[in-house]
């Protein structure tokens, strides 16, 4: 069965860094893309970054450009979100999600599978 597991969240001071991981398993095809989303308290869930093995980065939110990067390790079936220069407004539950047979455009309802999320808290 398909499973996505996030890890790496925690508490960090403003200006610090964290790296989140999304481990994927159970896929019967390599034709899928992975996106990172986040939901802050009282806010709607929003796309952060998306990547596919064929097209590279397919979505990159303006709010994190220059601070966050996404990468993948195909051998480990893992996608990483490197977060630098963190701000209090980055505080959110971060989710990874998979979309089959298409690329991710940062739209949450287009995604087919979701992890349970990992909490990132950035203190002032």
Secondary structure, DSSP 8 states (H G I E B T S, - for coil): --EEEEE--EEEETT--EEEEEEEE--S-S-EEEEEEEE-TTS--EEEEEEETTTEEEEE-GGGTTTEEEEEEGGGTEEEEEE-S--GGG-EEEEEEEEETS---S-GGG-SEE---EEEEEE-
